[in-house]
Amino acid sequence: MFVTLSCGRRAAIPAPSRQTPVILISIDTLRSDHLPAYGYKSVETPAIDALRADSILYRRAYSHTPLTFPSHVSILTGMLPADNGVRDNVGYRVSPSAQMVQEVLKKNGYVTGGAISAFVLRHETLLSRGFDFFDDAVQPVNGQIAIGRVQRTGGETLAAGKPWIDAHINKPFFFFLHLYDPHTPYTPPEPYFSRYTNHYDGEIAYSDSLVGELIADLKQKGVYDKALIILLSDHGEGLNEHGEEEHGFFLYREAIQVPLLVKLPNSARGGTSVDAPVQLVDVFPTIVERTASAMPPGNHPGQSLLAFLDKNAPSRQIYSETYYGRFHFGWSELHSLISGNDHYIRAPQPELYDLDKDPGEKHNAIEENRRAYVRLRAAIEPLIKEPEAPSNVDSETKAKLAALGYIGSTVQTAKGQALPDPKTKMGEFHDVRLAYTYFENNNPQEALNITQRLLKNNPELVDMWDLQAKILFKLNRRQDALETAKEGLRHSPMAITLLFNVADIALALNDLDTAQKHLEIAEKIEPGQAHETLARVWLLRGNQQKGEEEAKLALQTHQIPTKALMILGSIEMDRQHYEKALEYYRQAGAGEKRWTGKPVENLHANSGDALARLGRNDEAEREFRAELVDFPKNARAYSSLIVLLVTERRTDEATRLVFDAIKANPTPNMYEVISETLKAIGDDRGAMFWAYQGIQKFPQDAELRRLPQRLERVTPLLREHMRTN
């Protein structure tokens, strides 16, 4: 029997209605077996428990891929990855031919809104298509973090979305809320961090509090009772059950079985549980049916989830896939098929599990159940479709890549080529994780040793080229970093992080041509960040007008335009329009509080410079000191404050600040900045002293070794700063 009644509520299912509010809540990376609603005892989730009492719970719901972006595209399109074309988190966009549920509902008179928490779901992926409101104010990729970890807290996302919901409660609306907190790193806010020694569970408890906050708001506004609310996850988490800490490589139950709750209007059938296997592509036809919307053309293999309330509902085979190992490591892709209690995993070393007798999938039952193995092996073949190479750029951009020597693609393997089984490569993957850990914990040399060894054995580890470039840059080996990033692009020309790596490193080397060429390619993939960096290129070329144009384009295309505003502020500084520069800095600061709630490096320092030039020294000093509170290693803030103190004849304070700066950040760059600052204020002896101190501490650093010869020159910025003060 497929259906059990936990509380006996058999309220009639209301008829479909174009007036039904629809709320889709996706809690990323949430394993169903880590929720009390599914029998787990080690975490408290009162909000989800209360929602469960009003909902139909699907005990066996499965994702089609253990990756955030392709899984959400399957949810929103009702199509399998092979049919909607999105096979990985990077290098893909939603196809124009794949209509998403928000587009279908919009045609049916709904207003549509969404707020997401992860970079991989940003609007550039075209997941935002069809939304009237789509908030994706997540920080862009940067040199210190892997792309999959670029996120914001669920609290920030909910705060961005709730005002939109509140403004549209009198209209039929669809709202998509994406929470990313159970994804690594597991760092829940207090009190959840202290309350749970298992911080993954702490993230779940925190996510539950956000669900409770949203539902309380819906109840207060009179929306909850009449709404269709669907809570689910896109995939699970390995938690080392099969050697994988996170997700992406494997298709075991812990990676693809997800929670799924459906609350109907008036909580019809609340408390019901369904045992029949269902799949995430069933969500799309469920929403379409319940809102009396028209099903769009396309291959939609799902069925309304309500069909499985009938104990005579037909059984189905559920397909899942992952190309993560192939695209990023040169290992084999995996495919799986669930049929009843049988779970077949198609791999170089195939596996078969009995989910009823062996839910932990510890015993490969191929030898005992050859009949099921042969049957499922044949059944899965028609579902397997070779992916297009990850590429979301046009032929002109591909030609530009080829002209720069990047003529490959992320997929370096041919169809049918024998590739290693990921489960035989977990030692290598653990080394990859270790390299990231060393890098994030400020041990770049150990991280470099690991990446060099890994790339020597397997040059197809695209993510390691990216990491190695970041490590070398951190070690001040900038030319080596540039060549490493370029080598990575030869293996993966569409890798956006590598494109920006090359551009940023080239900028640091003053190789403006190289930076510009790579940014013009990146512009087709991430226009906001590309325009922002192109503005810096044009300013370094001395073309202020082009720099201003690019910065204003960044304002139009970047969800978080903080840096573009700061660039515009710097342009006004050069024009000696200090009040106008301060206004741009004020906008940047106010916006950043709204977008991420985090301080922006150099924002206070820039404001301090403007105030100092206006003769408002007390305010300038407060800004410089505020910068050092937020960023205690900021060399520029130390330099500016030292100059300010000297101009006010507070020499003793300035001298103490020099020692504070070196103590706070004893790096080659700090020694350079302090030496050049002292030279600029006329302390030639002090400048030479700190230059040689730096050389003694970092004898191999090429920039420091050239510093004594450079001290005869004072940087234009410092000279101008001295002149105007």
N, C-alpha and C positions, 0 to 999 in steps of 0.2 A: 504494500500500500504506500502511495506516494505522500499522502497528506496526514498530518497529525494535528489535533487541536489542543493547544496548551491550556487555554482558558475557556474554551467552549463558545467563544463569540462567533456567531454565524450571521452577522448583519449582512443584508443584501448589498451586493456590489453596485454602486451607483452607475447610472448610464454615463457614457462618455460625454464630455462637455467642453466647449471652447472657452468656458469661463474658469476652468480649473487652474489655480496657480500650481506651478511645477517647480520644485526645488531639488536639485541634484547635488548631493554632497559626496565628494570623493576624498577619502583620507588615504593619502598615498602610502604604500609600503605597509599596509596593515594586514597582518595575518588573521584569518578568522579564528584560529584556535588560540588567539591571545585576547579574546573578548569573553566576558562572563556570559553573554548571550549564547555563546557556543560552548560553554562549560568550563571556561578557564577561571581559576580561583585567585590568581596572584595580582590582579589589578582591579580597581574599582572604576566603573564607568556608569554612574547613575543616569546620565542623560541618555546614553545609547540604550541602557536597560529600559528606561521609560518609553523611548521611541519603539523599542522592540515589542513592548506590550501592546502598542497600537498598530503594529505592522505585521506583515507576512515575512517570515524569516526563511531564507533559502539555505538549507544546511550544506549543500554541495554546489557552490557557484564557482566558476572557473574563468580565469583570464586567458587571453589568447597570446599574450607575450609578457614576460616579466620586466618590461621597460616602460617608463612613464609616458613618453610622448606617443609611441605607437599604440599602447593600450588605450589611452584616452581617445585617440582617433577612432579606434574600433568601437568604443562606447558611444561616441557622439555621431558616428556614421552608420552604425549597425552593420559594418562590413569587416570581414577578416583582413588582417594586414596585407595579404597578398592581393586582395581586391581593392583596398583603398590606397595601396602603394607605399605606405609609411612603414619601414622595417627597422628603424633604429631611432635613437634620441637625437642624432645629429645628421645633417646632410639631406634632410627630407622636408617637404612641405605638404600640407593637405592639398590633394588634387582638386581642381575646379569641378571635376565631374562627380566628386563624392560630396553629396549634400549632407550637412550636419543637422542635428536635431534642432538647433537654434534657428537655422535657416528655414526649416520646415514650419516651425511654430510661428516665426515672424510672418510667413505667408498666410498664416491662419489668424492673424490679428494680435499676436502676442507682442509685448515688449520683452526684450531679452537682455540679460546682464550676466556678467561673470567676473570673478576675481580669482586669480591663481597665485600660487606661492613658489613656483619653480621656474628657473630660467628656461628650461627645455620646453615649456608651454607658452613662451612669449608670443607676442602678436606677429613677429616675423615668420613664425611657422604657419601662419594663416589659420591657426586654430581660432582666432578672434573673429573670423568671418561670420557675419550674421548676427553678431552681438551689437546692440545699441550702446552698451557700456561694457568695457573690458579693461579691468585694472590689472596690469602686470608689472607694477613698479618694483621689480626685482633688480638688484644691482647687476650690471653686465659682467661678462667674463673678465677675469683679471689674472695677474701673474702669480697669485698666491693660492688659488683654489681650483680643484677639478670642476669641470663644467656641470657634472651631475650634482654637485653640492652647493651650487649657487642658488640661494633660496632666501625667503623671508619667513618670519614666524607666522603661524596661523592667526595669531591675534591681530597682526598688522593687516593681513588679508581680509579678515572678517570686518575690521574697522573700516576698511576701504569699501566693502560691499554693502554693509547695512544701510547707510544713507540712501543708496539707490533703491534697495528693497522698500524702505519706508516711504520713498517718494512715489512708488508705483503700486501700492497695495490696493488701489481702487481699479486697477486694470488687470486683465489676464496677463500674468508675467511668468517668465522662465528665468530662474537664477541658478547659475553653476558656481559652487564654492569648492575650491581645491585647497586642501590642507596638506602640507608636505612634512609635518613635524616628525612622524615616525621614521622618516628617512635619515640615514647617517648625515652628520654626526648626531649621536643621541645626547642632546643637551637640553632637556626640558627645563623650563624656568621653575623657580621655587613657587610653591613648596614641593613640587613633584620631583625635583632632582634629589632632594634629601629623603623624601618619603619612599622612593623606590630605588633599591640597590641595582635592580635591572632597569637601566635608563631607557631602554626601548619601551618597557611598560610605562615608565614615567612619561614618555612622549605620548603614548596612547591615552593616559589619564588626562594630560593637558589638552589633547585634541577633543576628548570627551567634554571637557569644560567649555570649549568653544561651540561644540554642537549644542550644549545646553543653553549657552548664551543666545545662539541663533533661534532655537525653538522657543525660548522664553519671549523673544521679540516677536516671533510670528504669532504666538498666543495672545500677547498684549495687543497686537494690531488686528486681531480677529481673523487671521489668515490660516492658522494651523489646521483647524477642523476641516476646512474645505479644500485643503491642499493635497496634492500628490507629492510625497516626499520620498526620494530614493537615496539611501545611504549605501555606499559601497567602497571598495578599494580597487585600484588598478592592478595590483599584484601583491605578493607577499614578501617575505624576507627569509634568507637562508638560515641565519643565526647558527651557522656551523654544523647544521644537521647532516649535511653531505659534503662538508669541507668548504662550503661557500659562506662567507660571513654576511654578504649583502644579497645581491640578486643580479640577474642578467645572463649568467652562463648556463644555468640548469633549468629544467622543467619539472623538478620534483614537486610534490604536492604543496610543500611549504612555500614554494615560489609562485604557484599559480592558483591555489585555492584561496578565495577571498570572501569577506563578509558581504552579504546583500540583504538589505531590508527594504520593503516596499510598504509605505503607509498610504493607504487609499483615503479619499475623502470620507469623513465621518468615521475614520478608523475601521472601516469595514474589514472583516476577517482578521482583526487585530489579535495577535497571539497565536496565529496559525503558523505551522512549520511545514515546509515542503522538502521532502527527501530526494525527489527526482533531480538528477544533475541538470543544471542550467548554465548559461554562459553569458558573458558580458555583452555580446551583440544582441541579447534579448532585451536589453534596456531600451534601445532605440524603438523597436516596434511597440513596446509597452507604452512609452510616452506618446507616440503617434496615435495609438488606439485610444488611450484615455482622454486625449484632448480633441478627439474627432478631427484629426488632421489627415491630410492626404499622404499616403506613402509615396515617396519619390521613386523614380526608376533606379535600377541598380541591383546588384547581387546582395540581397539581405537574407542571410540564412537563419536569422533569429526568429523567435516567436514571442508573442506577448507572454510575459511571465505569469499572467493570470491563467493561461491555458494549463499550467501545471498544477493548479488547484484541483483539477480533475484527475482522479486516480487512474483514469484510462488514457491519460496523455501519452503519446508515443515516446519511446526512448530514443535518444539521439547519440551520435558520436561527437565528441567535443575536441576540437583541434587547437593546438598551441604551437608556437615556434619561438626560437631566438636565434638571431644572427649576430649577437653581440660578440661572441668569441671569434667569429670569422672576420667581422669588420675591423675589430680593434686588436686582435692578437694573431690572426692567421690560423686559427683553430677551426674545427668543424662546427657548422651550425647544428642545431638540434630541432627535432619536430616531435610532437607527441599526440596521442589520440587516447581519449578516455571513452570507453564503451562499457556501460554498466559499472562493474567493480574492477574491470581490467584497465590498467594504465600502461600503454606501450610507449616507450621512448625510442625514437629512431635516432641512432647514433652509430659511430664506427664500432662501438661495442654496445649492441642493442640491449634494452632492458624491458622487463615486463613485471608489473607489480599487481597484487591483489589488494585493492584499497580497503576491502572489508576485513580481511584477515591480517593485513600488514599495512596499516595506515601510515606508518613511519617509513615505508618503502626501504626496508633494510635487506630484503631477500629477493634477488632476481629470480623470478619463477619461470624463465623461458624453458628450461629443461623439463619442468613438471607440466607445463601447459603449452606444448608445442602447437596445439590446434589454435588457441587464441592468438599466439604469436604470429602464425602464418596468416590468419584471417586479418588481423589488424595491420600487419606489414603490407598486405595488398590494399587494404582500405585507405591507408594514409597517402599512398602515392599520388592519386589525382588531386590532392589538396596542396601538394608541394609545388610552388612556383618560384622559379629563379628570380631573385630580386634585381631591380635596376640598381646600378651603382649609385651610392649616395651622391646626389648632385642636385642642387636647386639653383643653378645658374644657367644663363643662356649661352648660346654658341659663341657669341662675341667674347664673353668672359672666359670661356674655355680656351679660346684662341690666345687671350692675354696670358693665361696660365702656361700654355704651351710655349709661348714666346719667352717666358721666364725659366723654362726648363722643367716645368711640372707637368708631365704628360701622362701620369698614371691616374689611378682612382683609388678610393678607399678599399674597394674590393680587389685585392691582388691575386685572387684565387679563381680558377676556372671551374665551371660546372663539372661535377664528377671527379674533380681532383681529390686524391686521398689526403685528408687533413687530420691532424691529431685530435683525439677525443678530449674535450675539455677536462673530463674527470681524471685524465692521466697527467694534467698540467697544473694541478692546484698548487704544487710547490712553487712553480714559476709565478703564478698569480699572487701568492702570498709574499713573494719577493717584491712584486709591484706595489702591493699595499705597504710593505715595509719602507720602500723608497719614498712614498708619499708621506708616511709618518715621520721619517727622518727630516724631510724637507719642511713639513709643517711645524716640527719641533726645533727648527733652527739648527739643524745638523747637516748642512749642505754637502760636506765632503763625503760623509757616509752615504747619503742619498746618491751622490754622483757615482761612487764606486759601484753601487747596485745597478744603476741605469746603464753604465758602461758594460757591465757583465751581461745584463739582459739583452741589450741591443746587439752585442757581439754574437750571441747565440740565436737571436730572433729579431732581425731588423724590421719585421712587420709589426712590431709593438708600437703603433703610431702614438699612443698616449705617452710612451716613454720618451720619444723625441721631444714632445712638448715639455715634459717635466725636466728633461736634461737641459733644454735651452733655458728654462727658468732658473735652474740650479747654477748654471754657468754664469748667468747674468748676476745672480746673487753673489757669486764669488768674484765679481768684477772682471770676469773673462768675457768681455762683451763681444769681441770678434768671434771667438769660439761659439758663443751663444747664438750669434747670427747664423753661422754656418750650420749649426745643429738644427735650428728651426727650419732653415732651407732644406736640409736633408729630410727632415720630417715631411715637408710639403711635397718632396719628390715621391714619397710613399703615399701621401694623402693630400692631394692638391686642394680639396674642398674643406680641409680642417680649419674652421674659423679661428680657433684659438692659436693655431700656428701662423695664420695670416696676420693676426694682430701681434703675435710675438715678433715676427720679422719686422713689422712696421715700427713697433715700439723700440726694439733694439737698434734698428737702423736710425731712428730719431736720436737715440742716445749717442750714436756714433757720428751724428751729423751727416748721415748718408741719406739725404732728402729724396733723391731720385728713387732709391730702393723702397723707402717708406711709402712714397706716393703711389708707385706702381702696385704695391700690395694692397694699399688702402682702396684703390679704385676697383679692385676685385672684391674686397671685403664689403664694399658699399652695396653690392647686389645681394648680400646675405644679411648683413647687420648694418643698415644704412645710418642709424643714429650714431652708433659708436664710431663708424668710419668717418662720417662728416666731422664729428668732434675732433678726431685725430688729424684729419686733413686740415682743419683750421690751424692746428699747431704747426703743421708743415708749412703752410703758406705764411704764417707769421715769421717762422725761421727764415723763410726766403725773403722776408722784408716786404711782402705784399699784404698790407693791412686790409685792403678792400676785400681780397679773396678770402682772407682769414675770417673776416666778419661775415661774409656770405656763407661760408661753410658752417660757422658756429650757429648762424640763424637757421640753416637747414637742419642742423642737429636739434635745435629747439623744436622743430616741426616733427621730427621723426624719432626722437629718443624719448622713451617713457619717463626717464629720470634725467632731466636736462641740466643737472647741477653743474657739471664740468663745462658745458657750453656757456652757461651764465657766467662762470668764472673766467672763461676765455674772453667773453665780451667785456667783462670788467677789466681785464688786463689790457685790452685794446684801448679802453677809455683812459686807463692809467697812462699809457704811452702818449695819448693825445692831451694829457694833463687835465682831463675832465674828471677830477677826483670825486666830486659829488655824484656824478653819473656812475662812476665805477662803484662807489659805495652802494648805490641803489641796486646794481646787478648782484653785488655780494649779499645784500639783504635778501633779495629774491631767492638766491641760491640757498641761503641759510634757512629761510622760512619754508621753502619747498622741501628741503631735505628732512626737516622735522616731520613734515606731512607724509613724505614718501617712505622713509625708512627709519626715522627716529634716531639715526646714528650721526656722529660728528663727521664733518668733511675735512680731510687734510688740506691745510693751507688756506682754508676759508678765513679763519681768524687772522692768520699772518697777512693775507692780502688786504683785509680790512685795516689792519694795523698800518700797513704801508701807506694806504690812502689817507688815513687820519694823520699820520706823521707829516705827510706832504702838505696837509691843510693846516699844520701847526697845532693840531689837537693832540699834544704829546701824552697827556694823561690817559685819554681814551685809547691811543695807539698802544701804550704800554699794557693796558688791560687786555687788549686783543692779543698781543704777543704772548702774554702770560697765559691767557685762556688757551691759545694754541698748544702751549707746552703742557698744560694739564691734560688735554685730549691726546696729544701726540708728543710724549716726552722725549722722543728721539729726533724730532724735526730740526735738522741742521739749519734750515733757512730761518726758522723762528728764533733760534739762538743768535744767528748772525744779525738779524734785524734788531733784536732787543739790545745786543751788545753795542751796535752803532748808536742806537737811541740813547743809551745810558752815557756813552762817551760824549755825545753832543751836549748832554746836560751836565757834563763835568762830574759824573758819578763814576769815576774811574775805578775805585775799589770794588764797587758792585759789578762793574763790567768784567774785571779781572776774575772775581769769584765765579761769574757766569761762564767764563771760558773753561774753568776747571769742571764746573757742573756739566757742561756740554760734553766734554771728553769722557767724563765718568758715565753719563747717561747713554752715550752711543759711541764707543771707541772703535769706529770703523774708518777705513781709508777716506770715505767721503767726508766724514766729520773733520778729520785732520785737514783735508783740503779746504773746506769751508772756513774753518777757524783761521787757518793761515792767511787765506785771501782776505778775510774780514779784517784781521789785524793789519795787513798791508794797506788796506783801503783807508784805515783811520790813522795811518802814519806810524804804526808801531812795527818798523821793519825788523827789529831784533826779535820781537815776539813772534812775528810771522815765520822767520827762519827757525826759531826754536821749535815751534810746533810742527813745521814741515819735517825737520829731522827726527823729531819724536815719532811721527807717523812712519817715516822710512824705516826707523829702527824696529818698530812693531810689525810692519808689513813690508819686509825687504823685497818681496817679489812683485809688489803692486806697481805696474808700469806708470800709472798716472801720478802716484806719489813720487816716484823717482824723477819724474819730469818737473815736479812742483817747484823746486828752487829756481829753475830757469824761468818759470812762468810768473814768479812773484814780482817780476819787474812790471808786469801788466796788472792793472786793476780792472775788474769786470765792469762793463758799462753801467750795469744796474747799481752796483755799490757806489761808483763814482757819482752817478746821478743822485742817489740817495743822500750822499754826503753834501752835494752841492745845494740841494733843496732844503737841507736841515741846518 
